[in-house]
Amino acid sequence: MFKPEKFAGQKACVLGLGRSGREAARLLARRGFSVLVSEETQPEHIPDFPAGVEVETGGISERVFACGFIIKSPGIFPQHPVLQEARKRKIPIFSELEMAIAFMPKNICILAVSGTNGKTTTTSLLGAILQDYVTEKKLPRRVFVSGNIGRPVAEVTDQIRTKDFLVLEVSSYQLEDSTFFRPKVACLLNITPDHLDHHGGMENYIRAKARLFKNQRANDFAVLNGGNALCVELAAEIKAKLSAFSTQASHSLKTDVFYDGDEIIFSAGYRLRPPKLKGIHNVENAMAAALCALAVGVDADAVQDMFDRFEPMEHRIEPCDKVRGIRFINDSKATNIDSTLTALRAFEKKQNIWLILGGRDKGASYAALAPEITPRCKGILTIGESMDKIARELKTPVPQVRCTTLEQAVSYALAHGHEGDIVLLSPACSSFDQFKDFEERGRIFKELVAKMKQLEI
């Protein structure tokens, strides 16, 4: 466990100059530590840091091993040679998540949401419910939404006071580095293959997700998807009070909430209308957010009020615009196979979808997409590094067109599409071959659509 007082006077090393690494270094400097930030690549721009922070780029030097402890950025492979050498030398390694929480008051309420898909929507919805609730009730508590959702935990640490709510989106990368993380409420939405290249296989990926519940106690709360077999397998090891949700007719766990096709029905007697978000997966996200909120004392009326007002998230099956009667949908957040399957299932079987697929491959097989593509799609437009692998693995009567870039894919769909067609950007891949992140990919897609719309006028 990271205890700041134990390392007083020692130099800290932060591995990685990404956003979480930058904020970790700034937090440590504010708390009196001298810091070395070490980055393998040579970035175009090095951000400003306060006094006491040194930065080395273009390689990780031996200076790292002179530091008293290491804060690892989540994207760095766990078996990176530098980390292996640090372990040999018995240099403690901590996650940005645990380090940042160690500087917070002990009696805050942490609610953590994880899962292969749906994390951002569920975390945002839960944060909105809690914010609405504390405002309406005039409670002397505040709500912070942080983690993998965009604001690193270290960025909000100094603002948090006693009894505040901290709602975290936590990824498998963050969890694999966290040994002592203990949320009051832990929610696991689903587990499907993802990040297999990073974790070295499905078994390690599942093990990382299971860390969400590892340190919880009997007076904590756990929320699980009872319709997801891999989630269900973890239930036996959970020590917290367990609540399960499912939209499926058959499931393995006793569920506390289910869906009748119209309303979300709770065993406690509540009946809630789900938010107006497309897809059955968003009903599950709403179920999970509601169970988390109810676990910390929010009343059902407050949950329903936010359900009625909650808007679709950017880059998640987000309607953009129509050009010549063709609808464009931005699902750039679909960075894995299961996310794209979820997006496809949100549409009817009309064979009117032009699916833009591809990017940087993450290790799973594209063959799983075929059963959902065949009845819904009229064309597959491939882009990015994974085009060859998609062509090899995705066998379907739907024609594939190599477009290479997102701009070429949008242009092709517009040139060959007809009124009533849908162009769906749901890549099933990460964005890092051609874009900074999925947000940039989604923004550029929307800009391309807007430009086409202007030309139409």
HELIX and SHEET records of a PDB file:
HELIX    1   1 PRO A    4  PHE A    7  5                                   4    
HELIX    2   2 ARG A   19  ARG A   30  1                                  12    
HELIX    3   3 GLU A   62  ALA A   66  5                                   5    
HELIX    4   4 PRO A   81  LYS A   88  1                                   8    
HELIX    5   5 GLU A   96  ALA A  102  1                                   7    
HELIX    6   6 LYS A  119  GLU A  136  1                                  18    
HELIX    7   7 VAL A  153  VAL A  156  1                                   4    
HELIX    8   8 THR A  157  GLN A  159  5                                   3    
HELIX    9   9 SER A  172  GLU A  176  1                                   5    
HELIX   10  10 LEU A  196  HIS A  199  1                                   4    
HELIX   11  11 MET A  202  ALA A  210  1                                   9    
HELIX   12  12 ALA A  229  LEU A  234  1                                   6    
HELIX   13  13 ALA A  235  GLU A  237  5                                   3    
HELIX   14  14 ILE A  280  ALA A  295  1                                  16    
HELIX   15  15 ALA A  300  ARG A  309  1                                  10    
HELIX   16  16 ILE A  337  ARG A  345  1                                   9    
HELIX   17  17 TYR A  366  LEU A  369  5                                   4    
HELIX   18  18 ALA A  370  ILE A  373  1                                   4    
HELIX   19  19 MET A  387  GLU A  393  1                                   7    
HELIX   20  20 LEU A  406  HIS A  416  1                                  11    
HELIX   21  21 PHE A  438  GLU A  456  1                                  19    
SHEET    1   A 5 VAL A  53  GLU A  56  0                                        
SHEET    2   A 5 VAL A  35  SER A  38  1                                        
SHEET    3   A 5 ALA A  12  LEU A  15  1                                        
SHEET    4   A 5 PHE A  69  LYS A  72  1                                        
SHEET    5   A 5 ILE A  93  SER A  95  1                                        
SHEET    1   B 9 VAL A 143  GLY A 147  0                                        
SHEET    2   B 9 PHE A 165  GLU A 169  1                                        
SHEET    3   B 9 CYS A 109  SER A 114  1                                        
SHEET    4   B 9 VAL A 185  LEU A 188  1                                        
SHEET    5   B 9 PHE A 221  ASN A 225  1                                        
SHEET    6   B 9 LYS A 241  SER A 246  1                                        
SHEET    7   B 9 VAL A 257  TYR A 259  1                                        
SHEET    8   B 9 ILE A 264  PHE A 266 -1                                        
SHEET    9   B 9 ARG A 271  LEU A 272 -1                                        
SHEET    1   C 6 GLU A 318  VAL A 323  0                                        
SHEET    2   C 6 ILE A 326  ASN A 330 -1                                        
SHEET    3   C 6 ILE A 422  LEU A 425  1                                        
SHEET    4   C 6 ILE A 353  LEU A 357  1                                        
SHEET    5   C 6 CYS A 377  ILE A 383  1                                        
SHEET    6   C 6 GLN A 400  THR A 404  1                                        
END                                                                             
